[in-house]
Amino acid sequence: VGIADKKFLSSMKKVRVLKSSYCLKSLIR
């Protein structure tokens, strides 16, 4: 696994967290 791959994976994880938190917020509303 290269550095670029690690950065990509970490960014994907961040996006997933953002999406899940956004979905939770919309559900609460």
N, C-alpha and C positions, 0 to 999 in steps of 0.2 A: 504493500500500500504506500503510495507516494504522498508527499506533503499536500499536493493539490487535492488528492482524493480525501485526505483527512479534513481539509478545509471544506470541501464539498459536503462531506457527511455531517460535519458540525453545523453547517448552514442549513442543511435539510432538517436536522433535529430542531434548530431554532424555529424554522418555518412551521414545523409540526406543532411545536409548543404554542406558537402564536395563533395558529389556526384553531387548536383545541381551546385555548383561552377565549378566543373570539366567539367560538360556537357556544361555550358555556355562558358568556355574557349575553348573547342573543337569547339563549334559553331562559336565563333569569328574567329578562325583559318580558 
